[in-house]
Amino acid sequence: IVDLETGAIRGFESLARWQHPRNGLLTPDVFLPVAEESGLIAALGERLLDQACAQLARWSRLGAPMPYVSFNLSGRQLTSEVPRTIGRRLEAHGVEPGRLVVEVTEHFLLHPEAAVPVLEALRAMGIAVALDDFGTGYSSLSYLETYPLDAIKLDRGFVARASQARSAAILRAAVEMGNALGLTVIAEGIETEQQLELLRSVGCTIGQGYHFARPLAPEHADEVVAAAMRS
Protein backbone atom coordinates (compact mmCIF):
# COMPACT_ATOMS: atom_id res chain seq x y z
CA ILE A 1 0.00 0.00 0.00
CA VAL A 2 1.80 3.12 -1.22
CA ASP A 3 1.66 6.89 -1.35
CA LEU A 4 0.55 7.56 -4.93
CA GLU A 5 2.54 10.78 -5.15
CA THR A 6 5.89 9.59 -3.83
CA GLY A 7 5.73 5.79 -4.09
CA ALA A 8 6.67 5.49 -0.42
CA ILE A 9 5.42 2.37 1.36
CA ARG A 10 2.54 3.06 3.73
CA GLY A 11 1.70 -0.53 4.62
CA PHE A 12 0.94 -4.05 3.45
CA GLU A 13 -2.25 -6.08 3.20
CA SER A 14 -2.05 -9.56 4.70
CA LEU A 15 -3.11 -12.15 2.11
CA ALA A 16 -3.89 -15.83 2.62
CA ARG A 17 -2.64 -18.57 0.29
CA TRP A 18 -2.76 -22.35 0.77
CA GLN A 19 0.10 -24.42 -0.59
CA HIS A 20 -1.88 -27.63 -1.08
CA PRO A 21 0.21 -30.85 -1.26
CA ARG A 22 -1.63 -32.11 -4.35
CA ASN A 23 -3.38 -29.13 -5.93
CA GLY A 24 -0.64 -26.54 -5.66
CA LEU A 25 -1.16 -22.91 -4.66
CA LEU A 26 -4.80 -22.17 -3.83
CA THR A 27 -6.24 -18.67 -3.57
CA PRO A 28 -8.77 -17.48 -0.95
CA ASP A 29 -11.76 -17.71 -3.30
CA VAL A 30 -11.18 -21.49 -3.32
CA PHE A 31 -10.63 -22.28 0.36
CA LEU A 32 -12.20 -19.47 2.41
CA PRO A 33 -15.81 -20.46 1.58
CA VAL A 34 -14.99 -23.97 2.81
CA ALA A 35 -13.44 -22.54 5.97
CA GLU A 36 -16.58 -20.45 6.53
CA GLU A 37 -18.94 -23.41 6.04
CA SER A 38 -16.90 -25.78 8.20
CA GLY A 39 -16.52 -23.35 11.09
CA LEU A 40 -12.73 -23.24 10.74
CA ILE A 41 -12.64 -19.57 9.73
CA ALA A 42 -12.11 -18.29 13.29
CA ALA A 43 -9.10 -20.56 13.88
CA LEU A 44 -7.68 -19.71 10.45
CA GLY A 45 -8.23 -16.01 11.08
CA GLU A 46 -6.42 -16.16 14.41
CA ARG A 47 -3.46 -17.93 12.82
CA LEU A 48 -3.26 -15.31 10.06
CA LEU A 49 -3.52 -12.55 12.66
CA ASP A 50 -0.63 -14.09 14.59
CA GLN A 51 1.48 -14.22 11.44
CA ALA A 52 0.69 -10.58 10.67
CA CYS A 53 1.72 -9.52 14.17
CA ALA A 54 4.91 -11.58 13.90
CA GLN A 55 5.71 -9.80 10.64
CA LEU A 56 5.22 -6.41 12.27
CA ALA A 57 7.50 -7.47 15.12
CA ARG A 58 10.23 -8.43 12.64
CA TRP A 59 10.03 -5.01 11.00
CA SER A 60 10.28 -3.37 14.41
CA ARG A 61 13.49 -5.28 15.06
CA LEU A 62 14.79 -4.05 11.70
CA GLY A 63 14.06 -0.50 12.83
CA ALA A 64 11.61 -0.03 9.95
CA PRO A 65 9.63 3.23 10.11
CA MET A 66 6.01 2.32 10.64
CA PRO A 67 4.70 0.20 7.76
CA TYR A 68 1.33 -1.09 8.92
CA VAL A 69 -0.41 -4.35 8.11
CA SER A 70 -4.10 -4.51 7.23
CA PHE A 71 -5.87 -7.67 8.27
CA ASN A 72 -9.20 -8.91 6.89
CA LEU A 73 -11.82 -9.81 9.47
CA SER A 74 -14.48 -12.32 8.41
CA GLY A 75 -18.14 -11.83 9.26
CA ARG A 76 -17.98 -15.15 11.11
CA GLN A 77 -15.41 -13.62 13.43
CA LEU A 78 -17.89 -10.97 14.59
CA THR A 79 -17.97 -11.66 18.31
CA SER A 80 -17.31 -9.61 21.41
CA GLU A 81 -14.11 -11.64 21.88
CA VAL A 82 -12.46 -10.23 18.74
CA PRO A 83 -10.90 -7.11 20.35
CA ARG A 84 -9.48 -9.19 23.22
CA THR A 85 -8.13 -11.81 20.81
CA ILE A 86 -6.41 -9.16 18.71
CA GLY A 87 -5.11 -7.40 21.81
CA ARG A 88 -3.56 -10.63 23.10
CA ARG A 89 -1.73 -11.28 19.83
CA LEU A 90 -0.43 -7.72 19.64
CA GLU A 91 0.80 -7.92 23.23
CA ALA A 92 2.41 -11.33 22.70
CA HIS A 93 4.50 -9.94 19.83
CA GLY A 94 5.13 -6.53 21.40
CA VAL A 95 3.38 -4.68 18.56
CA GLU A 96 1.71 -1.30 18.95
CA PRO A 97 -2.03 -1.34 18.03
CA GLY A 98 -1.55 1.59 15.66
CA ARG A 99 0.40 -0.63 13.29
CA LEU A 100 -2.61 -2.87 12.60
CA VAL A 101 -5.59 -1.98 10.41
CA VAL A 102 -8.66 -4.22 10.46
CA GLU A 103 -10.55 -4.51 7.16
CA VAL A 104 -14.23 -5.45 7.13
CA THR A 105 -16.70 -5.93 4.29
CA GLU A 106 -20.32 -4.92 4.08
CA HIS A 107 -21.27 -8.47 5.02
CA PHE A 108 -19.62 -7.85 8.39
CA LEU A 109 -21.84 -4.79 8.86
CA LEU A 110 -25.19 -6.46 8.22
CA HIS A 111 -25.80 -6.73 11.97
CA PRO A 112 -25.09 -3.28 13.46
CA GLU A 113 -26.04 -4.30 16.98
CA ALA A 114 -23.09 -6.71 16.97
CA ALA A 115 -20.70 -4.89 14.61
CA VAL A 116 -20.71 -1.40 16.10
CA PRO A 117 -19.48 -2.40 19.62
CA VAL A 118 -16.68 -4.49 18.08
CA LEU A 119 -15.53 -1.70 15.79
CA GLU A 120 -15.73 0.89 18.56
CA ALA A 121 -13.68 -1.35 20.85
CA LEU A 122 -11.01 -1.81 18.17
CA ARG A 123 -10.76 1.91 17.54
CA ALA A 124 -10.58 2.57 21.29
CA MET A 125 -7.50 0.29 21.33
CA GLY A 126 -5.89 2.43 18.61
CA ILE A 127 -6.61 0.02 15.75
CA ALA A 128 -7.92 1.65 12.58
CA VAL A 129 -10.92 0.16 10.74
CA ALA A 130 -11.29 0.16 6.95
CA LEU A 131 -14.36 -0.75 4.87
CA ASP A 132 -13.11 -3.08 2.14
CA ASP A 133 -14.56 -3.43 -1.39
CA PHE A 134 -16.40 -0.12 -1.09
CA GLY A 135 -18.92 0.38 -3.86
CA THR A 136 -19.88 -3.26 -4.43
CA GLY A 137 -22.93 -3.27 -2.11
CA TYR A 138 -26.22 -1.47 -2.33
CA SER A 139 -26.04 0.45 0.93
CA SER A 140 -22.45 1.60 1.22
CA LEU A 141 -23.41 5.26 1.77
CA SER A 142 -25.44 4.47 4.87
CA TYR A 143 -22.50 2.51 6.26
CA LEU A 144 -20.28 5.58 6.05
CA GLU A 145 -22.76 7.49 8.18
CA THR A 146 -23.57 4.72 10.67
CA TYR A 147 -20.34 2.87 11.40
CA PRO A 148 -17.12 3.96 13.12
CA LEU A 149 -14.68 3.82 10.22
CA ASP A 150 -11.27 5.34 9.47
CA ALA A 151 -10.82 4.39 5.81
CA ILE A 152 -12.58 3.10 2.72
CA LYS A 153 -10.95 0.89 0.13
CA LEU A 154 -12.33 1.53 -3.34
CA ASP A 155 -13.13 -1.76 -5.05
CA ARG A 156 -10.82 -2.69 -7.91
CA GLY A 157 -13.80 -2.56 -10.28
CA PHE A 158 -13.84 1.23 -9.95
CA VAL A 159 -10.22 1.40 -11.02
CA ALA A 160 -10.56 -1.17 -13.84
CA ARG A 161 -13.41 0.85 -15.44
CA ALA A 162 -11.91 4.25 -14.75
CA SER A 163 -11.13 4.90 -18.43
CA GLN A 164 -14.88 5.14 -19.08
CA ALA A 165 -16.26 8.64 -18.54
CA ARG A 166 -19.13 7.67 -16.22
CA SER A 167 -16.94 5.36 -14.14
CA ALA A 168 -14.31 8.09 -13.83
CA ALA A 169 -16.97 10.50 -12.59
CA ILE A 170 -18.16 8.00 -9.99
CA LEU A 171 -14.57 7.39 -8.93
CA ARG A 172 -14.00 11.12 -8.47
CA ALA A 173 -17.21 11.46 -6.47
CA ALA A 174 -16.28 8.54 -4.21
CA VAL A 175 -12.84 10.03 -3.50
CA GLU A 176 -14.27 13.48 -2.82
CA MET A 177 -16.95 12.06 -0.53
CA GLY A 178 -14.42 10.02 1.46
CA ASN A 179 -12.14 13.02 1.81
CA ALA A 180 -15.04 15.24 2.90
CA LEU A 181 -15.95 12.73 5.61
CA GLY A 182 -12.39 12.68 6.91
CA LEU A 183 -11.80 9.10 5.77
CA THR A 184 -8.60 7.78 4.26
CA VAL A 185 -9.37 6.67 0.68
CA ILE A 186 -7.36 3.73 -0.67
CA ALA A 187 -7.69 2.55 -4.27
CA GLU A 188 -7.32 -1.17 -4.90
CA GLY A 189 -6.30 -2.97 -8.08
CA ILE A 190 -4.00 -0.38 -9.66
CA GLU A 191 -2.32 -2.19 -12.56
CA THR A 192 -1.20 0.47 -15.05
CA GLU A 193 0.48 3.87 -15.13
CA GLN A 194 -2.66 5.29 -16.75
CA GLN A 195 -4.80 4.17 -13.82
CA LEU A 196 -2.28 5.66 -11.41
CA GLU A 197 -2.34 9.02 -13.19
CA LEU A 198 -6.15 9.07 -13.23
CA LEU A 199 -6.32 8.36 -9.50
CA ARG A 200 -3.87 11.17 -8.83
CA SER A 201 -6.00 13.51 -10.94
CA VAL A 202 -9.15 12.79 -8.89
CA GLY A 203 -7.37 13.36 -5.58
CA CYS A 204 -6.73 9.79 -4.43
CA THR A 205 -3.43 9.69 -2.58
CA ILE A 206 -3.07 6.05 -1.43
CA GLY A 207 -3.38 2.81 -3.38
CA GLN A 208 -2.23 -0.73 -3.99
CA GLY A 209 -2.08 -3.18 -6.86
CA TYR A 210 0.12 -5.13 -9.24
CA HIS A 211 1.53 -1.89 -10.66
CA PHE A 212 3.54 -1.63 -7.44
CA ALA A 213 4.02 -5.26 -6.44
CA ARG A 214 2.60 -8.74 -6.81
CA PRO A 215 1.76 -10.61 -3.58
CA LEU A 216 5.00 -11.24 -1.70
CA ALA A 217 6.15 -14.02 0.59
CA PRO A 218 7.09 -12.68 4.05
CA GLU A 219 10.83 -12.89 3.43
CA HIS A 220 10.46 -10.89 0.21
CA ALA A 221 8.38 -8.28 2.02
CA ASP A 222 11.26 -8.00 4.51
CA GLU A 223 13.60 -7.30 1.59
CA VAL A 224 11.31 -4.57 0.24
CA VAL A 225 11.10 -2.89 3.64
CA ALA A 226 14.87 -3.13 4.15
CA ALA A 227 15.50 -1.63 0.68
CA ALA A 228 13.09 1.23 1.45
CA MET A 229 15.03 1.93 4.65
CA ARG A 230 18.30 2.19 2.69
CA SER A 231 16.90 4.52 0.02
Rosetta silent file (secondary structure, phi, psi, omega in degrees, C-alpha in Angstrom):
SEQUENCE: IVDLETGAIRGFESLARWQHPRNGLLTPDVFLPVAEESGLIAALGERLLDQACAQLARWSRLGAPMPYVSFNLSGRQLTSEVPRTIGRRLEAHGVEPGRLVVEVTEHFLLHPEAAVPVLEALRAMGIAVALDDFGTGYSSLSYLETYPLDAIKLDRGFVARASQARSAAILRAAVEMGNALGLTVIAEGIETEQQLELLRSVGCTIGQGYHFARPLAPEHADEVVAAAMRS
SCORE:     score description
SCORE:     0.000 S_00000001
   1 L     0.000  121.151 -167.995    0.000    0.000    0.000 S_00000001
   2 E  -127.135  160.039  169.216    1.800    3.122   -1.219 S_00000001
   3 E   -74.958  121.153 -173.842    1.659    6.894   -1.347 S_00000001
   4 L   -71.727  -17.338  178.373    0.546    7.561   -4.927 S_00000001
   5 L   -85.461  -41.722 -173.269    2.540   10.785   -5.147 S_00000001
   6 L  -107.015  -18.890 -174.953    5.892    9.591   -3.827 S_00000001
   7 L    81.021    2.097 -179.344    5.731    5.791   -4.094 S_00000001
   8 L   -67.938  143.126  179.645    6.672    5.489   -0.420 S_00000001
   9 E   -71.638  127.568  174.277    5.418    2.366    1.358 S_00000001
  10 L  -101.069  -31.856 -178.488    2.538    3.058    3.732 S_00000001
  11 E  -179.132 -171.957  178.413    1.701   -0.528    4.617 S_00000001
  12 E  -136.518  148.539  170.914    0.941   -4.050    3.445 S_00000001
  13 E   -99.067  131.607  178.392   -2.246   -6.078    3.197 S_00000001
  14 L   -77.141  124.671 -178.112   -2.046   -9.559    4.695 S_00000001
  15 L  -118.865  143.662 -179.483   -3.109  -12.150    2.111 S_00000001
  16 L  -101.571  133.819  172.530   -3.888  -15.832    2.621 S_00000001
  17 L  -136.139  148.043  179.123   -2.645  -18.569    0.288 S_00000001
  18 E  -118.420  115.880  175.352   -2.757  -22.349    0.767 S_00000001
  19 E   -84.983   91.455 -174.642    0.101  -24.415   -0.588 S_00000001
  20 E   -77.780  138.494 -175.764   -1.876  -27.628   -1.078 S_00000001
  21 L   -64.690  -25.877 -179.609    0.207  -30.845   -1.260 S_00000001
  22 L  -111.372  -34.878 -171.887   -1.631  -32.114   -4.354 S_00000001
  23 L  -100.795    4.357  176.799   -3.385  -29.133   -5.929 S_00000001
  24 E    77.749 -155.560 -175.091   -0.642  -26.539   -5.663 S_00000001
  25 E   -77.421  120.519 -179.991   -1.159  -22.913   -4.664 S_00000001
  26 E  -108.826  139.605 -179.052   -4.801  -22.169   -3.829 S_00000001
  27 L   -94.315  164.916 -174.110   -6.236  -18.665   -3.568 S_00000001
  28 H   -58.879  -31.637 -179.371   -8.774  -17.483   -0.953 S_00000001
  29 H   -63.330  -19.184  179.056  -11.762  -17.706   -3.298 S_00000001
  30 H   -86.511  -46.685 -169.808  -11.179  -21.490   -3.319 S_00000001
  31 H  -103.106  -21.707 -178.815  -10.630  -22.275    0.365 S_00000001
  32 H   -66.840  -39.217  175.836  -12.200  -19.472    2.413 S_00000001
  33 H   -58.868  -36.038  178.200  -15.810  -20.456    1.583 S_00000001
  34 H   -67.842  -40.816  178.067  -14.987  -23.968    2.810 S_00000001
  35 H   -63.655  -38.305  177.321  -13.442  -22.545    5.968 S_00000001
  36 H   -63.098  -49.201 -175.348  -16.575  -20.453    6.526 S_00000001
  37 H   -67.240  -33.053 -175.712  -18.942  -23.410    6.041 S_00000001
  38 H   -86.488   -8.165 -178.234  -16.897  -25.779    8.202 S_00000001
  39 L    82.865    9.300 -179.446  -16.521  -23.347   11.086 S_00000001
  40 L   -88.249   -3.260 -172.226  -12.725  -23.242   10.737 S_00000001
  41 H   -63.364  -35.889 -178.615  -12.638  -19.573    9.729 S_00000001
  42 H   -65.678  -44.571  179.152  -12.107  -18.290   13.287 S_00000001
  43 H   -65.325  -40.877  177.929   -9.104  -20.562   13.879 S_00000001
  44 H   -64.110  -43.873 -179.817   -7.684  -19.707   10.454 S_00000001
  45 H   -61.143  -39.802 -179.748   -8.229  -16.014   11.079 S_00000001
  46 H   -68.214  -35.918  177.577   -6.417  -16.158   14.408 S_00000001
  47 H   -65.772  -42.664  179.685   -3.463  -17.933   12.816 S_00000001
  48 H   -66.490  -38.060  175.879   -3.260  -15.308   10.060 S_00000001
  49 H   -60.426  -44.359  179.938   -3.521  -12.549   12.663 S_00000001
  50 H   -61.373  -40.289  179.306   -0.632  -14.095   14.595 S_00000001
  51 H   -66.735  -38.156  178.356    1.478  -14.216   11.437 S_00000001
  52 H   -64.459  -42.286  178.574    0.693  -10.580   10.665 S_00000001
  53 H   -66.030  -37.577  177.571    1.723   -9.520   14.169 S_00000001
  54 H   -63.882  -38.225  177.945    4.911  -11.585   13.895 S_00000001
  55 H   -63.829  -44.116  178.032    5.711   -9.798   10.635 S_00000001
  56 H   -61.353  -39.465  178.555    5.222   -6.408   12.274 S_00000001
  57 H   -63.234  -39.446  178.516    7.496   -7.474   15.124 S_00000001
  58 H   -62.531  -42.907  179.664   10.235   -8.430   12.643 S_00000001
  59 H   -64.873  -35.511  176.485   10.026   -5.011   10.996 S_00000001
  60 H   -61.806  -40.218  179.603   10.282   -3.365   14.408 S_00000001
  61 H   -67.729  -28.699  175.788   13.488   -5.285   15.058 S_00000001
  62 H   -73.603  -15.317 -174.496   14.789   -4.046   11.699 S_00000001
  63 L    81.284   21.605 -177.252   14.065   -0.500   12.829 S_00000001
  64 L   -68.529  137.657 -177.675   11.611   -0.032    9.951 S_00000001
  65 L   -81.462   88.662  161.736    9.629    3.227   10.115 S_00000001
  66 L    59.274   36.189  165.914    6.007    2.324   10.640 S_00000001
  67 L   -69.650  137.159  178.385    4.703    0.196    7.761 S_00000001
  68 E  -100.005  167.046  173.560    1.329   -1.088    8.921 S_00000001
  69 E  -122.212  129.457  174.298   -0.410   -4.349    8.107 S_00000001
  70 E   -96.686  138.652 -171.995   -4.095   -4.507    7.226 S_00000001
  71 E  -126.802  128.603 -177.301   -5.873   -7.674    8.271 S_00000001
  72 E   -84.002  127.700 -179.646   -9.203   -8.905    6.890 S_00000001
  73 L  -105.366  121.914 -179.204  -11.822   -9.809    9.470 S_00000001
  74 L   -74.490  150.748  175.548  -14.477  -12.324    8.410 S_00000001
  75 H   -59.105  -29.325  178.363  -18.139  -11.830    9.256 S_00000001
  76 H   -70.682  -15.738  179.177  -17.984  -15.154   11.114 S_00000001
  77 H   -90.605    6.386 -177.554  -15.413  -13.617   13.434 S_00000001
  78 L   -75.974   86.373  176.056  -17.887  -10.974   14.587 S_00000001
  79 L  -138.554  163.349  179.569  -17.970  -11.655   18.306 S_00000001
  80 L   -66.036  -14.025 -179.017  -17.311   -9.613   21.415 S_00000001
  81 L   -80.165  -15.792 -173.189  -14.112  -11.636   21.876 S_00000001
  82 H   -56.506  -50.198 -179.770  -12.460  -10.229   18.742 S_00000001
  83 H   -58.626  -40.118  179.758  -10.903   -7.111   20.349 S_00000001
  84 H   -66.810  -40.238  178.664   -9.485   -9.190   23.225 S_00000001
  85 H   -61.019  -46.771  179.814   -8.135  -11.813   20.815 S_00000001
  86 H   -64.448  -42.631  179.280   -6.413   -9.161   18.712 S_00000001
  87 H   -59.101  -40.196  179.943   -5.108   -7.403   21.812 S_00000001
  88 H   -64.790  -41.117 -178.769   -3.556  -10.633   23.096 S_00000001
  89 H   -69.398  -39.244  176.846   -1.729  -11.283   19.828 S_00000001
  90 H   -61.713  -44.736 -179.012   -0.425   -7.719   19.642 S_00000001
  91 H   -64.951  -41.149 -178.630    0.799   -7.924   23.232 S_00000001
  92 H   -60.751  -33.099 -178.191    2.409  -11.331   22.698 S_00000001
  93 H   -99.589   -0.079  179.368    4.496   -9.939   19.834 S_00000001
  94 L    67.507   37.232 -176.516    5.127   -6.527   21.395 S_00000001
  95 L  -105.805  136.368  177.331    3.380   -4.678   18.556 S_00000001
  96 L   -72.019  138.661 -178.912    1.705   -1.299   18.946 S_00000001
  97 H   -57.397  -30.362 -178.357   -2.029   -1.344   18.030 S_00000001
  98 H   -67.109   -7.254  178.407   -1.553    1.592   15.663 S_00000001
  99 H   -96.649    6.072  177.944    0.400   -0.632   13.288 S_00000001
 100 E  -120.056  133.869  173.174   -2.606   -2.874   12.600 S_00000001
 101 E  -117.862  128.815  177.925   -5.594   -1.982   10.406 S_00000001
 102 E   -96.987  125.881  177.493   -8.664   -4.223   10.456 S_00000001
 103 E  -101.891  133.461  176.199  -10.549   -4.508    7.156 S_00000001
 104 E  -127.471  153.951  175.939  -14.233   -5.455    7.130 S_00000001
 105 L  -103.946  172.499  179.297  -16.697   -5.934    4.288 S_00000001
 106 H   -60.153  -30.689  178.434  -20.323   -4.919    4.080 S_00000001
 107 H   -58.921  -37.285  178.620  -21.270   -8.471    5.020 S_00000001
 108 H   -62.292  -29.672 -172.144  -19.621   -7.848    8.392 S_00000001
 109 H   -94.473    7.968 -177.363  -21.845   -4.794    8.858 S_00000001
 110 H   -67.406  -19.294 -177.652  -25.192   -6.460    8.222 S_00000001
 111 L  -122.768   83.170 -173.003  -25.804   -6.727   11.974 S_00000001
 112 H   -60.390  -30.928 -178.579  -25.086   -3.280   13.457 S_00000001
 113 H   -63.681  -26.509  177.127  -26.044   -4.296   16.982 S_00000001
 114 H   -95.728  -38.277 -172.879  -23.085   -6.709   16.968 S_00000001
 115 H   -72.622  -43.503 -173.603  -20.701   -4.891   14.613 S_00000001
 116 H   -59.889  -47.511  178.439  -20.708   -1.396   16.105 S_00000001
 117 H   -60.217  -36.367  179.229  -19.482   -2.402   19.615 S_00000001
 118 H   -65.583  -47.188 -178.512  -16.685   -4.491   18.083 S_00000001
 119 H   -65.547  -40.052  178.346  -15.533   -1.700   15.792 S_00000001
 120 H   -63.878  -38.596  178.868  -15.732    0.887   18.562 S_00000001
 121 H   -66.019  -40.097  178.661  -13.681   -1.352   20.847 S_00000001
 122 H   -63.573  -45.538 -179.070  -11.013   -1.812   18.171 S_00000001
 123 H   -66.141  -34.344  177.658  -10.763    1.907   17.543 S_00000001
 124 H   -64.417  -27.309  177.558  -10.579    2.574   21.291 S_00000001
 125 H   -78.134  -12.825 -176.719   -7.503    0.295   21.329 S_00000001
 126 L    99.960    9.406  179.458   -5.887    2.432   18.615 S_00000001
 127 L   -93.833  125.907  178.683   -6.607    0.022   15.747 S_00000001
 128 E   -77.036  153.235 -179.261   -7.922    1.652   12.576 S_00000001
 129 E  -123.151  129.646  179.670  -10.922    0.160   10.740 S_00000001
 130 E  -119.885  139.131  174.280  -11.294    0.155    6.946 S_00000001
 131 E   -89.651  113.594 -176.104  -14.362   -0.747    4.869 S_00000001
 132 E   -83.739  156.923  175.174  -13.110   -3.081    2.138 S_00000001
 133 E    55.086   38.008 -178.925  -14.559   -3.431   -1.393 S_00000001
 134 E   -61.292  133.719  178.822  -16.398   -0.117   -1.092 S_00000001
 135 L   101.974   -2.373 -179.519  -18.924    0.378   -3.861 S_00000001
 136 L   -95.879  -13.140 -179.291  -19.884   -3.262   -4.428 S_00000001
 137 L  -107.034  169.388 -173.475  -22.930   -3.275   -2.110 S_00000001
 138 L   -85.841  -12.637 -174.251  -26.225   -1.465   -2.328 S_00000001
 139 L  -128.267   32.817 -177.236  -26.038    0.453    0.934 S_00000001
 140 H   -58.709  -37.849 -175.642  -22.450    1.604    1.220 S_00000001
 141 H   -62.956  -40.170  179.166  -23.410    5.256    1.773 S_00000001
 142 H   -66.904  -30.018  178.200  -25.436    4.470    4.867 S_00000001
 143 H   -65.272  -37.510 -179.517  -22.505    2.514    6.260 S_00000001
 144 H   -63.805  -31.173 -179.662  -20.281    5.584    6.049 S_00000001
 145 H   -82.093  -34.072 -168.637  -22.763    7.488    8.178 S_00000001
 146 H   -90.830  -37.454 -167.543  -23.566    4.722   10.666 S_00000001
 147 L  -101.259  148.182  177.124  -20.342    2.868   11.395 S_00000001
 148 L   -76.728   99.983 -175.825  -17.121    3.961   13.123 S_00000001
 149 L  -124.535  154.107  175.835  -14.677    3.822   10.218 S_00000001
 150 L  -111.633  -24.324 -174.123  -11.266    5.337    9.475 S_00000001
 151 E  -151.061  156.270  168.989  -10.825    4.390    5.813 S_00000001
 152 E  -124.250  141.279  177.398  -12.580    3.099    2.723 S_00000001
 153 E  -109.509  112.750 -177.632  -10.949    0.886    0.133 S_00000001
 154 E   -68.443  126.608 -177.777  -12.334    1.528   -3.339 S_00000001
 155 L   -58.173  145.178 -176.974  -13.133   -1.757   -5.053 S_00000001
 156 H   -58.708  -23.118  177.816  -10.815   -2.692   -7.906 S_00000001
 157 H   -61.906  -35.749  175.274  -13.800   -2.561  -10.276 S_00000001
 158 H   -57.421  -47.438 -175.756  -13.841    1.231   -9.947 S_00000001
 159 H   -69.934  -40.947 -178.110  -10.224    1.396  -11.023 S_00000001
 160 H   -62.650  -32.537 -177.985  -10.563   -1.170  -13.840 S_00000001
 161 L   -98.170    8.598 -170.509  -13.411    0.847  -15.439 S_00000001
 162 L   -65.898  -16.932  178.498  -11.914    4.253  -14.747 S_00000001
 163 L   -73.478  -16.483  176.823  -11.128    4.897  -18.431 S_00000001
 164 L   -84.119  138.951 -171.659  -14.878    5.143  -19.076 S_00000001
 165 H   -58.259  -45.672 -177.297  -16.264    8.643  -18.540 S_00000001
 166 H   -67.532  -40.066  179.160  -19.128    7.667  -16.225 S_00000001
 167 H   -65.877  -37.767  178.041  -16.945    5.364  -14.140 S_00000001
 168 H   -64.007  -38.227  178.764  -14.307    8.088  -13.832 S_00000001
 169 H   -65.864  -40.840  178.045  -16.970   10.497  -12.591 S_00000001
 170 H   -65.910  -40.024  177.941  -18.162    8.001   -9.992 S_00000001
 171 H   -60.312  -45.395  179.271  -14.566    7.391   -8.929 S_00000001
 172 H   -61.966  -43.542 -179.013  -13.995   11.122   -8.468 S_00000001
 173 H   -63.610  -39.855  179.947  -17.214   11.464   -6.473 S_00000001
 174 H   -64.898  -41.589  179.059  -16.275    8.539   -4.205 S_00000001
 175 H   -65.211  -45.596 -179.172  -12.836   10.026   -3.502 S_00000001
 176 H   -63.397  -40.330  179.637  -14.274   13.482   -2.818 S_00000001
 177 H   -64.230  -46.138  178.456  -16.951   12.055   -0.531 S_00000001
 178 H   -59.529  -44.255  179.184  -14.419   10.022    1.462 S_00000001
 179 H   -62.510  -41.508 -179.021  -12.140   13.024    1.808 S_00000001
 180 H   -64.382  -30.522  179.458  -15.039   15.240    2.905 S_00000001
 181 L   -86.006    1.372  179.711  -15.950   12.733    5.615 S_00000001
 182 L    76.496   20.793  179.554  -12.387   12.684    6.905 S_00000001
 183 L   -96.965  143.990  171.084  -11.803    9.099    5.769 S_00000001
 184 E   -72.479  130.171 -178.660   -8.601    7.784    4.257 S_00000001
 185 E  -108.673  122.358 -177.565   -9.375    6.668    0.683 S_00000001
 186 E  -120.475  124.824  178.456   -7.360    3.733   -0.666 S_00000001
 187 E   -91.929  131.698  178.494   -7.692    2.548   -4.270 S_00000001
 188 L  -101.341  156.538  170.456   -7.319   -1.173   -4.904 S_00000001
 189 L    75.518   29.433  177.478   -6.298   -2.971   -8.081 S_00000001
 190 L   -75.659  119.909 -175.216   -3.997   -0.381   -9.662 S_00000001
 191 L  -121.624  -15.423 -176.187   -2.321   -2.188  -12.558 S_00000001
 192 L  -134.039  160.852  176.139   -1.203    0.473  -15.053 S_00000001
 193 H   -63.414  -35.092  179.339    0.484    3.867  -15.133 S_00000001
 194 H   -63.803  -42.107  177.325   -2.664    5.288  -16.754 S_00000001
 195 H   -63.914  -40.437  178.789   -4.804    4.172  -13.817 S_00000001
 196 H   -60.653  -45.870 -178.808   -2.279    5.656  -11.412 S_00000001
 197 H   -64.752  -38.424  179.021   -2.344    9.022  -13.190 S_00000001
 198 H   -64.531  -43.406  179.344   -6.145    9.073  -13.227 S_00000001
 199 H   -62.619  -40.278  175.531   -6.319    8.361   -9.502 S_00000001
 200 H   -60.383  -40.935 -175.604   -3.870   11.170   -8.833 S_00000001
 201 H   -68.054  -24.815  179.745   -5.997   13.509  -10.941 S_00000001
 202 L   -96.478    5.479  173.636   -9.148   12.786   -8.894 S_00000001
 203 L    93.071   11.025  176.755   -7.370   13.362   -5.582 S_00000001
 204 L   -83.392  128.996 -171.918   -6.735    9.792   -4.425 S_00000001
 205 L  -111.667   -8.934 -178.190   -3.427    9.689   -2.576 S_00000001
 206 E  -133.719  140.912  179.723   -3.072    6.049   -1.432 S_00000001
 207 E  -162.517  176.279  178.676   -3.385    2.810   -3.376 S_00000001
 208 L  -151.559  161.835  178.308   -2.234   -0.729   -3.989 S_00000001
 209 L   152.771  176.122 -175.890   -2.079   -3.179   -6.858 S_00000001
 210 L   -64.526  -18.680  176.857    0.118   -5.132   -9.241 S_00000001
 211 L   -61.010  -27.901 -178.513    1.530   -1.889  -10.660 S_00000001
 212 L  -100.792  -40.135  179.908    3.535   -1.633   -7.445 S_00000001
 213 L  -170.497  144.284  167.072    4.020   -5.265   -6.442 S_00000001
 214 L   -77.137  164.671  175.119    2.603   -8.741   -6.811 S_00000001
 215 L   -53.195  136.936 -174.187    1.757  -10.607   -3.579 S_00000001
 216 L  -115.215  142.364  168.329    4.996  -11.237   -1.695 S_00000001
 217 L   -67.712  154.924 -176.399    6.150  -14.019    0.586 S_00000001
 218 H   -52.328  -42.583 -177.639    7.088  -12.676    4.051 S_00000001
 219 H   -65.963  -31.152  177.639   10.833  -12.888    3.432 S_00000001
 220 H   -75.153  -33.716  173.988   10.459  -10.889    0.213 S_00000001
 221 H   -63.271  -38.413  175.976    8.380   -8.278    2.018 S_00000001
 222 H   -58.066  -42.195 -179.047   11.256   -8.000    4.508 S_00000001
 223 H   -64.863  -40.061  178.710   13.602   -7.302    1.594 S_00000001
 224 H   -63.281  -45.070  179.406   11.307   -4.572    0.242 S_00000001
 225 H   -64.062  -43.332  179.917   11.098   -2.887    3.641 S_00000001
 226 H   -63.196  -39.539  178.545   14.873   -3.133    4.145 S_00000001
 227 H   -65.546  -39.125  178.295   15.497   -1.628    0.684 S_00000001
 228 H   -63.921  -34.735  178.611   13.095    1.225    1.446 S_00000001
 229 H   -67.316  -32.476 -177.765   15.030    1.935    4.649 S_00000001
 230 H   -80.056  -22.363 -174.529   18.298    2.193    2.691 S_00000001
 231 L   -81.680    0.000    0.000   16.898    4.524    0.020 S_00000001
